[in-house]
Amino acid sequence: MKDIIKILPDLVANQIAAGEVIQRPSSAVKELLENAIDATATDVNLIIKDAGRTLIQIIDNGKGMSETDARLCFERHATSKIRESEDLFSIKTMGFRGEALASIAAISHVELKTKREIDELGTQIIIEGGEVKSQTPCSCSTGTSIAVKNLFFNVPARRNFLKSNNTELSYIIEELYRIALVNPQINFTYSNNGKEEIHLDKGTLKNRVIKIFGNNFDQRILPLETNSNIVEISGYVCKPEFVKKSRGEQYFFVNNRFIKHPYFHHAVQDSFFELIPTNTFVSYFIYLKVDPKTIDINIHPTKTEVKFYDERSIYMMLKSAVKQSLGKFSITPSLDFEFEKPFDFNIDENKTGIKIPTIKVDPYFNPFYPTNKNTTPPRNDLNKQHWEKLYEIATNKDLKNNNEFSSTTHQHSLPINPEEGVTENIKEAFLVFQNKYIVSNLKSGLVFIDITRARERIFYERLLNNSEGNPDIQSLLYPLSLEFNSIECEIISEILDELKSAGFDIEHFGGNTFIVNGAPHDVEESDIYNIIHSLIENYKNNISVFKKDKINNLSASIAKSMASKAKIIRTNEEMQAIAGQLFSCRVPNTSPSGKPTLFIMTNEDVELKFK
């Protein structure tokens, strides 16, 4: 029988390895940007065409490579970062595996130009599908320029599974942000299809955060800092009033490397306990500096998962640092020990003794007797006649006709069965329970309406009606200027037509700014930014769902945001309006997400509870 195990050719092995390291264009961008950082570049230019399918080019002014190094860098496991196994326990550079360039070259056409400052001429290398086509001297600037063309040209299955251009661009921009946020001392530029879209000048970390995420972050973030022999923590965390209902700007860095760490994320979230609503997320930019020997960054090909040897101690220090920042800037209540008068624990021996405190109690006090300072309530048998009067009121069968309830009774038509649309004229009293539910009586029992879900259904069907014809837009008194980051701008541009159909008169003003001239009638001007931002987050987290039916899913997302921002119901007329609008909907029984908006407790159900 013949042997069946064979050693794979280098070309096939490189293509398999590429699937681990290079999953999409953003993966190549990450690896190339890290190489530029390791080359001590101070200016990095990222050029993208067709979302990275056609071209990914990075130009830096780093130290460049010699002719020999330029050729060797494309070999598997060829690296300048480590020499022996002990070096794996003290890694301080970004790229160190020696796999990135070999993997990229195996699945694309690569053109490399590089030159050191001491060399007169640089080196140009052209590789196609892992095969070196040429290596020649060239004239170029000090540093390195690497162009990756036709990514996945020889792996069509991988290319076919790429997302839309806007989605892939959002991944690329996110990788750029992760590198830029940890290297504020470097200038970054980003160009897409020949147009420069991002320009980040070197500066402080706070300036870099504000430049990327908008000027409003200047007032939103709080600094935090703490040092110990285990970890040094620095960075910024957002104030509680600016939390989001979906994951937003949450960045952890360790030794200048972006990481994902759910355990540390929990530490930050838990620091805001009782300061923020449940199911909301805090934005933060937190930098950890530890001894490289105390972490293992070689557990995942993307190097975003890191193992800490003392996670528990860092967790407690991180939580303490965030709480200290919140307390320092008066976000959480604290005692003023500097000005608080100290307690006197000294006992004066000359005093005769300590008296037990006493209080006076009036055993004849009756809260239901109308008294004033000048009258004394009767005390015959503890005001028995007044207690009996209270009992008579409580047991009066015609309680609804009592004057105390006359202001909350109205003639109104409500369906007993919302699906059948059967109505009957009844006299009912509305009330709000726990600021969440409207309760009203029917002849057959009681109906309970979830206010938020009812509003969500009402807004949703109203938005759908807008999309089917001329949208009902309320013009703003003054146009509203909103600023978003580059990823958010890409998403807004993609769903701009649907936003206009839903009732938002919004247009691109230039750069990262959009102008809102009008909004749906039910939207308050102060809520427009939060609604659009929630819409963007929902879109990012559910791209595949939104693609199938943009109008319906967009309307549902807007309706949910509008319902959560709506004011608290206080008057009987508002309750009546909500109930009437809900039962005029096509599907009043459920919210757009499929959850029930109401339920009816019949008279039989009530009677069963008392048996």
Secondary structure as the mmCIF struct_conf table of DSSP 4:
data_model
#
loop_
_struct_conf.conf_type_id
_struct_conf.id
_struct_conf.beg_label_comp_id
_struct_conf.beg_label_asym_id
_struct_conf.beg_label_seq_id
_struct_conf.end_label_comp_id
_struct_conf.end_label_asym_id
_struct_conf.end_label_seq_id
HELX_LH_PP_P HELX_LH_PP_P1 ILE A 7 PRO A 9
HELX_RH_AL_P HELX_RH_AL_P1 ASP A 10 VAL A 21
BEND BEND1 GLN A 23 ARG A 24
HELX_RH_AL_P HELX_RH_AL_P2 PRO A 25 ASP A 38
TURN_TY1_P TURN_TY1_P1 ALA A 39 THR A 40
BEND BEND2 THR A 42 THR A 42
STRN STRN1 ASP A 43 LYS A 49
HELX_RH_3T_P HELX_RH_3T_P1 ASP A 50 GLY A 52
TURN_TY1_P TURN_TY1_P2 ARG A 53 ARG A 53
BEND BEND3 THR A 54 THR A 54
STRN STRN2 LEU A 55 ASP A 60
BEND BEND4 GLY A 62 GLY A 62
HELX_RH_AL_P HELX_RH_AL_P3 GLU A 67 LEU A 72
TURN_TY1_P TURN_TY1_P3 CYS A 73 PHE A 74
BEND BEND5 GLU A 75 GLU A 75
TURN_TY1_P TURN_TY1_P4 ARG A 76 HIS A 77
BEND BEND6 SER A 80 LYS A 81
BEND BEND7 ARG A 83 GLU A 84
HELX_RH_3T_P HELX_RH_3T_P2 SER A 85 PHE A 89
BEND BEND8 SER A 90 SER A 90
BEND BEND9 THR A 93 MET A 94
BEND BEND10 ARG A 97 GLY A 98
HELX_RH_AL_P HELX_RH_AL_P4 ALA A 100 ALA A 106
TURN_TY1_P TURN_TY1_P5 ILE A 107 ILE A 107
BEND BEND11 SER A 108 SER A 108
STRN STRN3 HIS A 109 LYS A 115
TURN_TY1_P TURN_TY1_P6 GLU A 117 ILE A 118
BEND BEND12 GLU A 120 LEU A 121
STRN STRN4 GLY A 122 GLU A 128
TURN_TY1_P TURN_TY1_P7 GLY A 129 GLY A 130
STRN STRN5 GLU A 131 CYS A 138
BEND BEND13 THR A 142 THR A 142
STRN STRN6 GLY A 143 LYS A 149
BEND BEND14 ASN A 150 ASN A 150
TURN_TY1_P TURN_TY1_P8 LEU A 151 ASN A 154
HELX_RH_AL_P HELX_RH_AL_P5 PRO A 156 ASN A 160
TURN_TY1_P TURN_TY1_P9 PHE A 161 PHE A 161
HELX_RH_AL_P HELX_RH_AL_P6 ASN A 165 LEU A 181
TURN_TY1_P TURN_TY1_P10 VAL A 182 VAL A 182
TURN_TY1_P TURN_TY1_P11 PRO A 184 GLN A 185
BEND BEND15 ILE A 186 ILE A 186
STRN STRN7 ASN A 187 ASN A 192
TURN_TY1_P TURN_TY1_P12 ASN A 193 GLY A 194
STRN STRN8 LYS A 195 LEU A 200
HELX_RH_AL_P HELX_RH_AL_P7 LEU A 205 PHE A 213
HELX_RH_3T_P HELX_RH_3T_P3 ASN A 215 ASP A 218
TURN_TY1_P TURN_TY1_P13 GLN A 219 ARG A 220
STRN STRN9 ILE A 221 ASN A 227
BEND BEND16 ASN A 229 ILE A 230
STRN STRN10 GLU A 232 CYS A 238
HELX_RH_3T_P HELX_RH_3T_P4 PRO A 240 PHE A 242
STRN STRN11 LYS A 244 LYS A 244
BEND BEND17 LYS A 245 SER A 246
BEND BEND18 GLU A 249 GLU A 249
STRN STRN12 GLN A 250 VAL A 254
TURN_TY1_P TURN_TY1_P14 ASN A 255 ASN A 256
STRN STRN13 ARG A 257 ILE A 259
HELX_RH_AL_P HELX_RH_AL_P8 PRO A 262 SER A 271
TURN_TY1_P TURN_TY1_P15 PHE A 272 LEU A 275
BEND BEND19 ILE A 276 ILE A 276
TURN_TY1_P TURN_TY1_P16 THR A 278 ASN A 279
STRN STRN14 PHE A 281 PHE A 281
STRN STRN15 TYR A 284 LYS A 289
HELX_RH_3T_P HELX_RH_3T_P5 PRO A 292 THR A 294
STRN STRN16 ILE A 295 ASP A 296
BEND BEND20 ILE A 299 HIS A 300
TURN_TY1_P TURN_TY1_P17 PRO A 301 THR A 302
BEND BEND21 LYS A 303 LYS A 303
STRN STRN17 LYS A 307 PHE A 308
TURN_TY1_P TURN_TY1_P18 TYR A 309 ASP A 310
HELX_RH_AL_P HELX_RH_AL_P9 GLU A 311 LYS A 328
TURN_TY1_P TURN_TY1_P19 PHE A 329 SER A 330
BEND BEND22 ILE A 331 THR A 332
TURN_TY1_P TURN_TY1_P20 PHE A 337 PHE A 339
BEND BEND23 GLU A 340 GLU A 340
HELX_LH_PP_P HELX_LH_PP_P2 LYS A 341 PHE A 343
TURN_TY1_P TURN_TY1_P21 GLU A 349 ASN A 350
BEND BEND24 LYS A 351 LYS A 351
HELX_LH_PP_P HELX_LH_PP_P3 ILE A 354 PRO A 357
TURN_TY1_P TURN_TY1_P22 PRO A 363 TYR A 364
TURN_TY1_P TURN_TY1_P23 PRO A 367 PHE A 368
BEND BEND25 TYR A 369 TYR A 369
TURN_TY1_P TURN_TY1_P24 LYS A 373 ASN A 374
TURN_TY1_P TURN_TY1_P25 ASN A 380 ASN A 383
HELX_RH_AL_P HELX_RH_AL_P10 LYS A 384 ALA A 394
TURN_TY1_P TURN_TY1_P26 THR A 395 THR A 395
TURN_TY1_P TURN_TY1_P27 LYS A 397 ASP A 398
HELX_RH_3T_P HELX_RH_3T_P6 LEU A 399 ASN A 401
BEND BEND26 ASN A 402 ASN A 402
HELX_RH_3T_P HELX_RH_3T_P7 ASN A 403 THR A 408
STRN STRN18 THR A 409 PRO A 415
BEND BEND27 ILE A 416 ASN A 417
TURN_TY1_P TURN_TY1_P28 PRO A 418 GLY A 421
STRN STRN19 THR A 423 ALA A 429
STRN STRN20 LEU A 431 PHE A 433
TURN_TY1_P TURN_TY1_P29 GLN A 434 LYS A 436
STRN STRN21 TYR A 437 LEU A 442
TURN_TY1_P TURN_TY1_P30 LYS A 443 SER A 444
STRN STRN22 GLY A 445 ASP A 450
HELX_RH_AL_P HELX_RH_AL_P11 ILE A 451 GLU A 468
BEND BEND28 GLY A 469 ASN A 470
STRN STRN23 ILE A 473 GLU A 483
HELX_RH_AL_P HELX_RH_AL_P12 SER A 486 GLU A 494
TURN_TY1_P TURN_TY1_P31 ILE A 495 ILE A 495
HELX_RH_AL_P HELX_RH_AL_P13 LEU A 496 ALA A 502
TURN_TY1_P TURN_TY1_P32 GLY A 503 GLY A 503
STRN STRN24 ASP A 505 GLY A 510
TURN_TY1_P TURN_TY1_P33 GLY A 511 ASN A 512
STRN STRN25 THR A 513 PRO A 520
TURN_TY1_P TURN_TY1_P34 HIS A 521 ASP A 522
HELX_RH_3T_P HELX_RH_3T_P8 GLU A 525 ASP A 527
HELX_RH_AL_P HELX_RH_AL_P14 ILE A 528 ASN A 541
TURN_TY1_P TURN_TY1_P35 ASN A 542 ASN A 542
HELX_RH_AL_P HELX_RH_AL_P15 ILE A 543 LYS A 548
HELX_RH_AL_P HELX_RH_AL_P16 LYS A 550 LYS A 565
BEND BEND29 ALA A 566 ALA A 566
HELX_LH_PP_P HELX_LH_PP_P4 LYS A 567 ILE A 569
BEND BEND30 THR A 571 THR A 571
HELX_RH_AL_P HELX_RH_AL_P17 ASN A 572 PHE A 583
TURN_TY1_P TURN_TY1_P36 SER A 584 SER A 584
BEND BEND31 CYS A 585 VAL A 587
TURN_TY1_P TURN_TY1_P37 PRO A 588 ASN A 589
STRN STRN26 THR A 590 THR A 590
TURN_TY1_P TURN_TY1_P38 PRO A 592 SER A 593
BEND BEND32 GLY A 594 GLY A 594
STRN STRN27 PRO A 596 PRO A 596
STRN STRN28 LEU A 598 THR A 602
HELX_RH_AL_P HELX_RH_AL_P18 ASN A 603 LYS A 609
TURN_TY1_P TURN_TY1_P39 PHE A 610 PHE A 610
#
